[in-house]
């Protein structure tokens, strides 16, 4: 039998977990989850390298392509889906591959994660290019589906980034950049939906959010490029526009109404005292940066 991933090893601290009272049981899980953030902190240099390598490719028109199976794949799907309402990132530029397809988001589809050919075919169907960035997510770093997706991404010349909890796995070795989240054994042995999954979620959040900041989706620390698709986000768009521009509620509402509820455009309209078309032109000329659009002489 091959050596198991560190995430599969028995936890030395809780051999009597099923005997704990409620308070002790909760404390054991909470304390162990804390280690997830520490693992991400240790991987910060790798995340920095991944950000710096991905940014120019995305600026050149590349996509973020997520691939994984089980919990790891679902976390990739979640990160991809949230980029559109949060940062107005085009859905077609963040495809997410999950072993077993969409149905596997809601129910385990056995066997698909063991199919390397399926992972290779799913990735190849997206026709990856050299400017694309593939995020390959697997706790064990040995999942055949994810390794198959990696092979297709590498063959196309895409940048490949591993998000894994096993420093010795083939996923880490095979990717251009390996973000290794060394979380060790789980409180419930083998259940990588616990702190291994938590660390993956933090790492994905950190990477994609930092990338969106670099792409001028944020002004200061305000989420000004959101897509206001519901009442909550419309209220948020108004609040952010007021914060960034110092305008009154009435003026902010009017600007947002004129530009289709886009805070970034409304902010430039208000601060530069220009119409929607001029604000859009300034933002396009500045690469989407609000500060640059405000500096630009029309």
C-alpha positions as CSV (number, residue, x, y, z in Angstrom):
1,X,0.0,0.0,0.0
2,X,1.3,3.5,-0.9
3,X,2.0,6.1,1.8
4,X,-1.2,8.0,2.5
5,X,-1.5,11.7,2.2
6,X,-0.8,13.6,5.6
7,X,-4.5,14.5,5.5
8,X,-5.4,10.8,5.8
9,X,-3.2,10.0,8.8
10,X,-4.8,9.3,12.2
11,X,-5.0,12.3,14.4
12,X,-2.8,11.7,17.5
13,X,-4.7,14.0,19.7
14,X,-8.3,12.7,19.7
15,X,-8.4,8.9,19.8
16,X,-11.5,9.0,22.0
17,X,-13.4,11.6,20.0
18,X,-16.6,9.7,20.2
19,X,-16.5,9.8,24.0
20,X,-16.3,13.6,24.3
21,X,-19.1,15.6,25.9
22,X,-20.6,18.4,23.7
23,X,-18.4,21.2,24.9
24,X,-15.2,19.2,24.5
25,X,-16.3,18.0,21.1
26,X,-17.0,21.5,19.8
27,X,-13.7,22.8,21.3
28,X,-11.7,20.1,19.5
29,X,-13.1,21.0,16.1
30,X,-12.8,24.8,16.7
31,X,-9.2,24.5,17.8
32,X,-8.3,22.2,14.9
33,X,-9.9,24.6,12.3
34,X,-7.7,27.4,13.6
35,X,-4.7,25.5,12.1
36,X,-6.2,26.0,8.7
37,X,-5.5,29.7,8.8
38,X,-2.0,29.0,10.0
39,X,-1.4,26.7,7.0
40,X,-2.5,29.4,4.6
41,X,-0.3,31.9,6.3
42,X,2.7,29.6,5.8
43,X,1.7,29.3,2.1
44,X,1.6,33.1,1.6
45,X,4.9,33.2,-0.5
46,X,3.4,30.6,-2.9
47,X,0.2,32.6,-3.1
48,X,2.1,35.7,-3.8
49,X,4.0,33.9,-6.6
50,X,0.7,32.6,-8.0
51,X,-0.8,36.1,-8.0
52,X,2.2,37.7,-9.7
53,X,2.3,34.9,-12.4
54,X,-1.5,34.9,-13.0
55,X,-2.0,38.7,-13.2
56,X,-0.4,39.4,-16.6
57,X,-2.0,36.4,-18.1
58,X,-5.5,37.6,-17.0
59,X,-4.8,41.1,-18.1
60,X,-3.9,39.6,-21.5
61,X,-7.4,38.1,-21.7
62,X,-6.9,34.8,-20.0
63,X,-9.5,32.9,-17.9
64,X,-9.4,31.4,-14.4
65,X,-10.2,27.7,-14.9
66,X,-11.0,25.8,-11.7
67,X,-10.8,22.0,-11.6
68,X,-11.3,19.4,-8.8
69,X,-13.4,16.6,-7.4
70,X,-15.6,16.2,-4.3
71,X,-15.2,18.9,-1.6
72,X,-12.2,20.4,-3.4
73,X,-14.1,20.7,-6.7
74,X,-17.1,22.2,-5.0
75,X,-14.9,24.8,-3.3
76,X,-13.5,25.7,-6.7
77,X,-17.1,26.1,-8.1
78,X,-18.0,28.3,-5.2
79,X,-15.1,30.6,-5.8
80,X,-15.8,30.9,-9.5
81,X,-19.5,31.5,-9.1
82,X,-19.0,34.3,-6.5
83,X,-16.6,36.4,-8.8
84,X,-19.5,37.6,-11.0
85,X,-21.8,39.2,-8.4
86,X,-18.8,40.4,-6.3
87,X,-16.6,41.8,-9.0
88,X,-18.7,41.8,-12.2
89,X,-16.2,39.2,-13.5
90,X,-17.6,37.6,-16.7
91,X,-18.9,34.1,-16.0
92,X,-17.3,32.8,-19.2
93,X,-13.9,33.8,-17.8
94,X,-14.2,31.7,-14.7
95,X,-15.3,28.2,-15.8
96,X,-15.2,25.5,-13.1
97,X,-14.8,21.8,-13.7
98,X,-16.2,19.4,-11.1
99,X,-15.8,15.7,-11.5
100,X,-19.3,14.4,-12.3
101,X,-20.6,17.7,-13.6
102,X,-23.2,20.0,-12.1
103,X,-25.0,17.1,-10.5
104,X,-22.0,16.4,-8.3
105,X,-22.4,19.8,-6.7
106,X,-25.4,18.4,-4.7
107,X,-24.7,14.7,-4.6
108,X,-21.6,12.5,-4.6
109,X,-21.2,10.8,-8.0
110,X,-19.0,7.9,-7.3
111,X,-16.1,6.9,-9.6
112,X,-15.8,10.2,-11.5
113,X,-12.9,11.4,-9.4
114,X,-10.9,8.3,-10.2
115,X,-11.2,9.0,-14.0
116,X,-8.1,10.8,-15.2
117,X,-9.3,10.6,-18.9
118,X,-12.5,12.4,-17.9
119,X,-10.5,15.2,-16.2
120,X,-8.3,15.5,-19.3
121,X,-11.3,15.6,-21.6
122,X,-13.2,18.1,-19.5
123,X,-10.3,20.5,-19.5
124,X,-9.6,20.0,-23.2
125,X,-13.2,20.8,-24.0
126,X,-12.6,24.3,-22.6
127,X,-9.8,24.7,-25.2
128,X,-7.3,26.2,-22.7
129,X,-4.8,28.7,-24.0
130,X,-1.4,30.1,-22.9
131,X,-3.0,33.1,-21.2
132,X,-5.3,30.9,-19.1
133,X,-4.7,30.1,-15.4
134,X,-5.7,26.7,-14.2
135,X,-6.4,26.3,-10.5
136,X,-6.1,22.5,-9.7
137,X,-7.6,21.8,-6.2
138,X,-7.1,18.5,-4.4
139,X,-6.5,17.8,-0.7
140,X,-4.6,14.6,-1.3
141,X,-2.8,15.8,-4.4
142,X,-3.4,12.4,-6.0
143,X,-6.9,12.7,-7.4
144,X,-6.9,11.2,-10.9
145,X,-9.6,13.5,-12.3
146,X,-7.6,16.6,-11.2
147,X,-4.3,15.2,-12.5
148,X,-6.0,14.5,-15.9
149,X,-7.2,18.1,-16.0
150,X,-3.7,19.2,-15.1
151,X,-2.2,17.3,-18.0
152,X,-4.5,18.9,-20.5
153,X,-3.9,22.4,-19.1
154,X,-0.1,21.9,-19.2
155,X,-0.3,20.6,-22.8
156,X,-2.0,23.8,-23.8
157,X,0.6,26.0,-22.1
158,X,-1.7,27.4,-19.4
159,X,-0.3,28.5,-16.1
160,X,-1.0,25.7,-13.6
161,X,-1.5,26.3,-9.9
162,X,-2.0,23.6,-7.4
163,X,-4.1,24.1,-4.2
164,X,-3.3,21.0,-2.2
165,X,-2.7,19.8,1.3
166,X,-0.1,17.2,0.4
167,X,3.5,18.5,-0.2
168,X,4.6,15.2,-1.6
169,X,1.7,14.6,-4.0
170,X,2.0,14.5,-7.8
171,X,-0.3,17.5,-8.1
172,X,2.2,19.8,-6.3
173,X,5.1,18.4,-8.3
174,X,3.3,18.7,-11.6
175,X,2.1,22.3,-11.4
176,X,4.0,25.4,-12.3
177,X,3.3,26.8,-8.8
178,X,2.2,24.7,-5.8
179,X,0.3,26.3,-3.0
180,X,0.7,23.7,-0.3
181,X,-1.6,23.9,2.7
182,X,0.1,21.5,5.1
183,X,-2.9,21.0,7.5
184,X,-1.9,17.5,8.6
185,X,-4.4,14.9,9.9
186,X,-8.0,15.7,10.6
187,X,-9.9,15.3,13.9
188,X,-12.1,12.8,12.0
189,X,-9.5,10.8,10.2
190,X,-9.8,11.1,6.5
191,X,-12.5,13.7,6.4
192,X,-10.8,16.4,4.3
193,X,-13.9,18.5,4.3
194,X,-12.7,19.7,7.6
195,X,-9.6,21.8,8.1
196,X,-8.1,20.8,4.7
197,X,-11.2,22.1,3.0
198,X,-11.2,25.2,5.2
199,X,-7.6,26.0,4.2
200,X,-8.5,25.5,0.6
201,X,-11.4,28.0,0.9
202,X,-9.2,30.6,2.6
203,X,-6.5,30.2,-0.1
204,X,-9.0,30.4,-3.0
205,X,-10.6,33.5,-1.4
206,X,-7.2,35.1,-0.9
207,X,-5.9,34.4,-4.3
208,X,-9.0,35.4,-6.3
209,X,-9.8,38.5,-4.2
210,X,-6.2,39.7,-4.5
211,X,-6.3,39.2,-8.2
212,X,-9.5,41.2,-8.5
213,X,-7.9,44.0,-6.5
214,X,-4.9,44.0,-8.9
215,X,-7.5,44.2,-11.8
216,X,-8.9,47.4,-10.3
217,X,-12.2,45.9,-9.2
218,X,-11.7,47.6,-5.9
219,X,-11.3,51.4,-5.1
220,X,-9.4,51.9,-1.9
221,X,-10.9,48.9,-0.1
222,X,-14.4,49.4,-1.4
223,X,-16.0,46.7,-3.6
224,X,-17.0,49.2,-6.3
225,X,-17.4,46.8,-9.3
226,X,-20.2,44.6,-7.9
227,X,-23.1,43.5,-10.0
228,X,-26.3,44.9,-8.3
229,X,-28.6,42.0,-9.1
230,X,-30.9,42.1,-6.1
231,X,-32.3,44.5,-3.5
232,X,-29.5,43.9,-1.1
233,X,-26.8,44.6,-3.7
234,X,-28.7,47.7,-4.9
235,X,-28.5,49.1,-1.4
236,X,-24.9,48.1,-1.1
237,X,-24.1,49.8,-4.4
238,X,-25.7,53.0,-3.1
239,X,-23.8,52.9,0.1
240,X,-20.4,52.3,-1.6
241,X,-21.1,55.0,-4.1
242,X,-21.8,57.5,-1.3
243,X,-18.7,56.4,0.7
244,X,-16.4,56.7,-2.3
245,X,-17.7,60.0,-3.7
246,X,-19.0,61.8,-0.6
247,X,-22.2,62.5,-2.6
248,X,-25.6,62.8,-1.0
249,X,-28.0,59.8,-1.2
250,X,-30.1,61.7,-3.8
251,X,-27.1,62.4,-6.0
252,X,-25.7,58.9,-5.7
253,X,-29.1,57.4,-6.5
254,X,-29.4,59.6,-9.6
255,X,-25.9,58.7,-10.9
256,X,-26.5,55.0,-10.3
257,X,-29.8,55.1,-12.1
258,X,-28.2,56.8,-15.1
259,X,-25.4,54.2,-15.4
260,X,-27.3,51.0,-14.7
261,X,-26.4,50.6,-11.0
262,X,-22.7,50.4,-11.6
263,X,-20.9,52.0,-8.6
264,X,-17.6,52.4,-10.3
265,X,-19.1,54.4,-13.2
266,X,-21.3,56.4,-10.8
267,X,-18.3,57.3,-8.6
268,X,-16.4,58.7,-11.6
269,X,-19.5,60.5,-12.8
270,X,-19.9,62.2,-9.4
271,X,-16.3,63.1,-8.7
272,X,-15.3,64.1,-12.2
273,X,-18.7,65.8,-12.9
274,X,-19.1,64.0,-16.2
275,X,-21.9,62.0,-17.9
276,X,-22.1,58.2,-18.1
277,X,-20.4,57.9,-21.5
278,X,-17.5,60.1,-20.4
279,X,-17.1,58.2,-17.2
280,X,-17.1,54.9,-19.1
281,X,-14.5,56.3,-21.5
282,X,-12.2,57.4,-18.7
283,X,-12.4,54.0,-17.0
284,X,-11.7,52.2,-20.2
285,X,-8.6,54.4,-20.8
286,X,-7.4,53.8,-17.3
287,X,-7.7,50.0,-17.4
288,X,-10.7,50.2,-15.1
289,X,-8.9,52.0,-12.3
290,X,-11.1,54.6,-10.6
291,X,-8.2,56.8,-9.5
292,X,-6.7,56.7,-12.9
293,X,-10.0,57.7,-14.5
294,X,-10.3,60.7,-12.1
295,X,-6.7,61.8,-13.0
296,X,-7.4,61.6,-16.7
297,X,-7.9,64.9,-18.6
298,X,-10.8,64.5,-20.9
